[in-house]
């Protein structure tokens, strides 16, 4: 019977990168004392963490808006400022 993989094992993917991106990642990884693989994993983890954080903030603001805790103008101003800060 084949061994079942554990969910906590790291997954493997094939990733194709432009040579210039590879060079930049390699230099950045070296600056941060990481392997290129470690650097890519770090960057992806940071992006996912930030995305989750933004989603949580948005849920809180939506709840405040729906409960009447903030005005429609305050909510729309927050949305506008959030979109500007993401650019």
PAMARFI-924334 format. One record per atom (N, C-alpha, C, O): residue in three letters; x, y, z; residue number from 1. Coordinates in pm, whole numbers. Layout:
REM residues N
  residuo    east   north      up  num
      Ala       X       Y       Z  NUM
...
//
This chain:
REM residues 87
  residuo    east   north      up  num
      Unk      85    -117       0    1
      Unk       0       0       0    1
      Unk      90     124       0    1
      Unk     182     133      82    1
      Unk      65     221     -91    2
      Unk     149     341     -95    2
      Unk     130     427      29    2
      Unk      22     432      88    2
      Unk     239     493      66    3
      Unk     231     582     183    3
      Unk     150     706     147    3
      Unk     165     763      39    3
      Unk      64     747     238    4
      Unk     -14     868     216    4
      Unk      69     989     255    4
      Unk     142     986     355    4
      Unk      58    1094     176    5
      Unk     131    1217     208    5
      Unk      58    1291     320    5
      Unk     -65    1296     323    5
      Unk     135    1346     408    6
      Unk      78    1426     517    6
      Unk      44    1564     464    6
      Unk     111    1616     374    6
      Unk     -61    1625     520    7
      Unk    -101    1758     478    7
      Unk       3    1864     511    7
      Unk       8    1969     446    7
      Unk      85    1839     613    8
      Unk     181    1941     653    8
      Unk     311    1935     573    8
      Unk     402    2015     597    8
      Unk     321    1842     479    9
      Unk     440    1838     394    9
      Unk     433    1952     293    9
      Unk     326    1987     244    9
      Unk     548    2008     264   10
      Unk     552    2117     167   10
      Unk     518    2063      29   10
      Unk     559    1953      -9   10
      Unk     444    2141     -45   11
      Unk     405    2105    -181   11
      Unk     511    2151    -279   11
      Unk     580    2251    -255   11
      Unk     524    2080    -387   12
      Unk     621    2116    -489   12
      Unk     548    2167    -613   12
      Unk     445    2113    -652   12
      Unk     604    2272    -673   13
      Unk     547    2324    -797   13
      Unk     660    2352    -895   13
      Unk     775    2375    -857   13
      Unk     625    2349   -1021   14
      Unk     718    2388   -1125   14
      Unk     691    2536   -1154   14
      Unk     577    2574   -1178   14
      Unk     794    2616   -1151   15
      Unk     778    2759   -1171   15
      Unk     874    2806   -1278   15
      Unk     996    2788   -1268   15
      Unk     820    2866   -1381   16
      Unk     903    2921   -1488   16
      Unk     914    3072   -1469   16
      Unk     814    3141   -1453   16
      Unk    1036    3121   -1470   17
      Unk    1061    3264   -1449   17
      Unk    1146    3319   -1563   17
      Unk    1229    3249   -1620   17
      Unk    1123    3444   -1593   18
      Unk    1209    3513   -1690   18
      Unk    1350    3521   -1631   18
      Unk    1366    3536   -1510   18
      Unk    1452    3511   -1715   19
      Unk    1590    3517   -1664   19
      Unk    1618    3643   -1583   19
      Unk    1690    3638   -1483   19
      Unk    1563    3756   -1624   20
      Unk    1588    3880   -1550   20
      Unk    1524    3875   -1411   20
      Unk    1582    3924   -1314   20
      Unk    1405    3815   -1400   21
      Unk    1340    3801   -1269   21
      Unk    1420    3705   -1182   21
      Unk    1440    3730   -1063   21
      Unk    1466    3596   -1240   22
      Unk    1549    3500   -1166   22
      Unk    1674    3569   -1110   22
      Unk    1710    3549    -994   22
      Unk    1738    3650   -1193   23
      Unk    1859    3721   -1151   23
      Unk    1829    3815   -1034   23
      Unk    1903    3819    -937   23
      Unk    1718    3890   -1046   24
      Unk    1680    3982    -938   24
      Unk    1646    3908    -810   24
      Unk    1687    3949    -701   24
      Unk    1573    3797    -821   25
      Unk    1539    3717    -703   25
      Unk    1664    3657    -639   25
      Unk    1675    3653    -516   25
      Unk    1756    3612    -721   26
      Unk    1880    3555    -669   26
      Unk    1960    3659    -590   26
      Unk    2012    3629    -483   26
      Unk    1968    3780    -643   27
      Unk    2040    3887    -574   27
      Unk    1970    3923    -443   27
      Unk    2035    3942    -341   27
      Unk    1839    3932    -448   28
      Unk    1761    3966    -329   28
      Unk    1774    3856    -224   28
      Unk    1792    3885    -105   28
      Unk    1766    3732    -267   29
      Unk    1780    3619    -175   29
      Unk    1917    3622    -107   29
      Unk    1928    3599      13   29
      Unk    2018    3650    -185   30
      Unk    2154    3657    -129   30
      Unk    2163    3769     -25   30
      Unk    2224    3751      80   30
      Unk    2104    3884     -55   31
      Unk    2104    3997      40   31
      Unk    2036    3959     172   31
      Unk    2077    4004     279   31
      Unk    1932    3876     163   32
      Unk    1855    3836     281   32
      Unk    1904    3703     341   32
      Unk    1841    3650     432   32
      Unk    2015    3650     290   33
      Unk    2073    3524     337   33
      Unk    1972    3409     327   33
      Unk    1958    3328     419   33
      Unk    1902    3403     214   34
      Unk    1807    3295     189   34
      Unk    1843    3226      57   34
      Unk    1914    3282     -26   34
      Unk    1792    3105      42   35
      Unk    1799    3040     -89   35
      Unk    1695    3108    -179   35
      Unk    1607    3178    -129   35
      Unk    1705    3088    -307   36
      Unk    1605    3146    -397   36
      Unk    1468    3088    -365   36
      Unk    1369    3161    -361   36
      Unk    1463    2958    -341   37
      Unk    1336    2894    -304   37
      Unk    1280    2956    -175   37
      Unk    1161    2986    -166   37
      Unk    1368    2975     -77   38
      Unk    1326    3037      49   38
      Unk    1276    3179      29   38
      Unk    1181    3222      94   38
      Unk    1341    3252     -61   39
      Unk    1299    3390     -88   39
      Unk    1161    3392    -154   39
      Unk    1076    3473    -116   39
      Unk    1139    3304    -250   40
      Unk    1009    3299    -317   40
      Unk     900    3261    -217   40
      Unk     793    3320    -217   40
      Unk     928    3163    -131   41
      Unk     831    3123     -29   41
      Unk     803    3238      67   41
      Unk     687    3262     104   41
      Unk     907    3310     108   42
      Unk     890    3425     197   42
      Unk     801    3531     132   42
      Unk     708    3582     194   42
      Unk     830    3565       6   43
      Unk     753    3668     -64   43
      Unk     607    3627     -81   43
      Unk     517    3709     -61   43
      Unk     583    3503    -117   44
      Unk     445    3456    -132   44
      Unk     372    3458       2   44
      Unk     255    3497       8   44
      Unk     440    3417     109   45
      Unk     378    3419     242   45
      Unk     340    3560     284   45
      Unk     233    3583     338   45
      Unk     429    3656     257   46
      Unk     401    3796     291   46
      Unk     281    3848     212   46
      Unk     195    3917     267   46
      Unk     274    3816      85   47
      Unk     162    3862       1   47
      Unk      30    3804      51   47
      Unk     -70    3876      58   47
      Unk      29    3676      85   48
      Unk     -93    3613     135   48
      Unk    -133    3673     269   48
      Unk    -251    3698     294   48
      Unk     -35    3695     358   49
      Unk     -64    3755     489   49
      Unk    -127    3893     472   49
      Unk    -225    3925     539   49
      Unk     -70    3975     384   50
      Unk    -124    4110     361   50
      Unk    -264    4105     302   50
      Unk    -350    4185     338   50
      Unk    -287    4012     211   51
      Unk    -419    3999     150   51
      Unk    -523    3961     254   51
      Unk    -634    4016     255   51
      Unk    -489    3867     343   52
      Unk    -581    3827     449   52
      Unk    -610    3944     543   52
      Unk    -723    3964     586   52
      Unk    -506    4020     574   53
      Unk    -522    4136     662   53
      Unk    -616    4239     601   53
      Unk    -703    4293     670   53
      Unk    -599    4266     471   54
      Unk    -688    4360     402   54
      Unk    -832    4310     403   54
      Unk    -925    4388     422   54
      Unk    -850    4180     382   55
      Unk    -984    4123     380   55
      Unk   -1050    4135     517   55
      Unk   -1170    4163     526   55
      Unk    -973    4115     624   56
      Unk   -1027    4129     759   56
      Unk   -1067    4273     787   56
      Unk   -1174    4299     843   56
      Unk    -982    4369     747   57
      Unk   -1014    4510     767   57
      Unk   -1140    4548     690   57
      Unk   -1225    4622     740   57
      Unk   -1151    4496     568   58
      Unk   -1268    4527     487   58
      Unk   -1395    4471     552   58
      Unk   -1499    4537     550   58
      Unk   -1387    4352     607   59
      Unk   -1503    4292     674   59
      Unk   -1545    4375     795   59
      Unk   -1664    4394     819   59
      Unk   -1448    4424     870   60
      Unk   -1478    4508     987   60
      Unk   -1546    4637     943   60
      Unk   -1646    4678    1002   60
      Unk   -1492    4701     840   61
      Unk   -1551    4826     792   61
      Unk   -1691    4804     735   61
      Unk   -1779    4887     755   61
      Unk   -1711    4693     665   62
      Unk   -1844    4662     613   62
      Unk   -1943    4645     726   62
      Unk   -2056    4695     719   62
      Unk   -1901    4575     830   63
      Unk   -1989    4553     945   63
      Unk   -2023    4686    1013   63
      Unk   -2138    4708    1052   63
      Unk   -1924    4774    1027   64
      Unk   -1949    4905    1087   64
      Unk   -2048    4985    1002   64
      Unk   -2136    5053    1054   64
      Unk   -2031    4976     871   65
      Unk   -2121    5046     780   65
      Unk   -2263    4990     789   65
      Unk   -2359    5066     800   65
      Unk   -2275    4859     785   66
      Unk   -2408    4796     788   66
      Unk   -2479    4816     921   66
      Unk   -2601    4821     926   66
      Unk   -2402    4827    1029   67
      Unk   -2462    4848    1161   67
      Unk   -2492    4995    1189   67
      Unk   -2555    5027    1290   67
      Unk   -2449    5083    1100   68
      Unk   -2473    5225    1119   68
      Unk   -2369    5294    1205   68
      Unk   -2384    5412    1239   68
      Unk   -2265    5222    1241   69
      Unk   -2159    5279    1325   69
      Unk   -2081    5387    1251   69
      Unk   -2032    5482    1312   69
      Unk   -2070    5373    1119   70
      Unk   -2009    5477    1037   70
      Unk   -2105    5515     925   70
      Unk   -2191    5435     886   70
      Unk   -2091    5635     876   71
      Unk   -2181    5685     772   71
      Unk   -2141    5629     635   71
      Unk   -2028    5582     618   71
      Unk   -2232    5634     539   72
      Unk   -2196    5593     404   72
      Unk   -2077    5672     349   72
      Unk   -1992    5617     279   72
      Unk   -2071    5800     382   73
      Unk   -1960    5883     335   73
      Unk   -1827    5835     393   73
      Unk   -1726    5829     322   73
      Unk   -1827    5802     522   74
      Unk   -1704    5752     585   74
      Unk   -1660    5620     522   74
      Unk   -1541    5598     498   74
      Unk   -1757    5534     496   75
      Unk   -1726    5404     436   75
      Unk   -1669    5422     295   75
      Unk   -1569    5359     260   75
      Unk   -1732    5506     215   76
      Unk   -1686    5528      78   76
      Unk   -1550    5598      75   76
      Unk   -1468    5570     -12   76
      Unk   -1526    5688     170   77
      Unk   -1394    5752     181   77
      Unk   -1288    5648     215   77
      Unk   -1179    5648     158   77
      Unk   -1322    5558     308   78
      Unk   -1228    5452     344   78
      Unk   -1198    5364     223   78
      Unk   -1082    5331     197   78
      Unk   -1302    5325     149   79
      Unk   -1282    5243      29   79
      Unk   -1193    5313     -73   79
      Unk   -1101    5253    -130   79
      Unk   -1220    5442     -95   80
      Unk   -1142    5519    -191   80
      Unk    -995    5526    -149   80
      Unk    -906    5505    -231   80
      Unk    -970    5555     -22   81
      Unk    -833    5565      29   81
      Unk    -761    5430      24   81
      Unk    -641    5424      -3   81
      Unk    -835    5324      50   82
      Unk    -776    5190      45   82
      Unk    -730    5158     -97   82
      Unk    -621    5105    -118   82
      Unk    -814    5190    -194   83
      Unk    -779    5163    -333   83
      Unk    -660    5247    -377   83
      Unk    -575    5200    -453   83
      Unk    -653    5372    -330   84
      Unk    -539    5458    -365   84
      Unk    -410    5405    -304   84
      Unk    -304    5414    -367   84
      Unk    -418    5351    -183   85
      Unk    -297    5302    -117   85
      Unk    -247    5171    -178   85
      Unk    -131    5135    -159   85
      Unk    -332    5101    -251   86
      Unk    -292    4975    -315   86
      Unk    -219    4997    -446   86
      Unk    -157    4904    -498   86
      Unk    -224    5118    -500   87
      Unk    -159    5145    -629   87
      Unk     -10    5159    -614   87
      Unk      60    5183    -713   87
//
